[in-house]
Amino acid sequence: MNLSIGDTFVKIASTLFIAVAAMFTGCASDPSSRSVQDSTQVKETQPGQVKETQAGQVKETQSGLASFISEAFQGRKTASGEIFDKNELVAAHPSYPMGTVMRVTNLENQRVVEVRINDRASTANRESGLIIDLSPIAAEKLGFVKDGKVRVRTEVLEWGDKRRG
């Protein structure tokens, strides 16, 4: 069978279109791909203010600033006893229990990432509105590495080792 360049292009384009359409169709039915607004009804809070929620799986939410942990901490022991790995989706929080799983939303671009708390953040930063320090890979996924800090909403999905009351 001898195909012209035009026929070959049409077949490749059609195949790619079908593959992409199938991918998006699969994502649309996956509950984890829903937007934050679909799965929860969370009201915005002031920086550092905590708002208890009953919506869906969210246990608690905060709004404020996020920064990211310096790569200089790579390989060092965290407060949980784990070794910090800049390529893991982890974070430091001033008070949440170790192992707490959180959804973090960049309020400027609506990108979302889930992280696990494995270190302590300084409580001194709370006065500036800083509520969480993320690993470099989490900051990259949220799209704020160049800016250094960004306004976020954090939502506790699962409490860690010592469940908060």
N, C-alpha and C positions, 0 to 999 in steps of 0.2 A: 504494500500500500504506500503510495507516494503522496505525501501531504505538502501543500505549499506553506510558506512561512505564515501567511495570513490564517490558514486553517489551524496550524499549530498554535498560534497566538490565541485564537478563539477558544480552542480546547483547554489551554492552560488557564486562561482567564476564567472560563466557566468553572473549572475544577476549583480554583482558588475561591471564587464567589461562593460556591456550595460549601466548601470547608469553613469559610468565615461565617456564613449564615448558620451552619450547624453549631459552630462554637457559641455564637450569640444566643441561639435558641436554647442551648443547654444551660448557659449562664442565667437566662431569664427565669428558668424554673428552679434554680438552686436558691434555697432560702438564704444562704449566706451571702448571696450577691445583691440582695435587696439594699436599698439605701437606708441610712440610719433613720430617716424620717418614717419609712415604712414599718420598721420593726420596733420603734420606741416613740414615746411622746415625751420628750425631755424639754423642760424649759431652761433657757439660758440663765446662767448665774453670773454674779460678779466675780472677778478674779479671786481665786482662793475660797470662795463660798461653796459650801457643799449643799446639794439639793437631793434629798431622798426621792426615789421614784418607785412606782409600782408597775410601770409599763414593761411588758415583755420580760426579757432576761436581764435588764439593766438593774443593778443593785444600788448604784450611787453615781452621781455625775458631778463634774467640776468644769469650770471654764477658766482659762487663764493663759499664761505663756508656757511654751515648751522650748527647751534648748536641747543640745545634744552633748553627750559625753565625749571628751577629747580622746582621740586615738592613742594618746600617750598612756592611757590606762589599760591598753591591750595587754592581756596576760596577767594582770594584777588580780588579787583576791577581792571579791565584793563582800558586802556586809552579810550576804547569805552564805558565804563560804565558797561560792562558785568562782571560777576564774572568768574574768570579763573577756568576752569575745565580741569585737565590734561588728561581726557579721551575724550575730543572733538578734532576734527581735525581743530585746529586753529593755528595761528602764529602771531608773532610780526614782523613788517617791519618798517624801519626808515621813510619812506615817503609815501607809498601807502595808498590810502583812506581806511578807515574802511569798512569792508564788501567786499573788493576785494577778488575774488576767484582765487586761483592760483594752477597750477599743479607743483609739485616739484619732480624732478627726481634725484635720487642718481646716480651720474656718475660712481661710482665704481661697482655697482651691477645692475643698470638699474631698480630698484624698483621705483614705482611711487605712489604718494599720492596727493589728492586734499585737500587744506586747505583754510580757510577763515581768512582774516586779522582782528584781533580784539584788537590788542595792538600795542604799539610803541616799536621798538628796539632802542637801543642806537646808535647814529650816530658815536660815538667814535670808535665803532667796525669796521667801514667801512675800516679804514686804514689797518686792518689785513685781509681784504678780506671777512669778515663776512657780508652776505647780508640778512639773515633771521634767526629768532629764532622760532623753532617749538615746539608744545606741545609734551610732552613725548610719547603720543600714536602715533603721526605722526613720531617721530624719531624711534620708535619701528618698525613701518610698513616699514620705509625706511632702517632699519637694521643697525643703527649706534650708538645705545645707549652706547655700550662699548667704542667706539672710542671718543665719545663726540662731534666731528665735522666731517664733510664730505663735499666733493666737490659736488655741486648740480647745476642743471639748474632750474630756476624758470620761469614759463610762466603764464602771466596774461590771464585768460580765461574770466573774467567779472570784470569790474571796480566796485568799491563800491560806497558809498554815494556821494562823491565829485569826479566825473569823471575827470581823467587827460586829458589834452589837447592833 
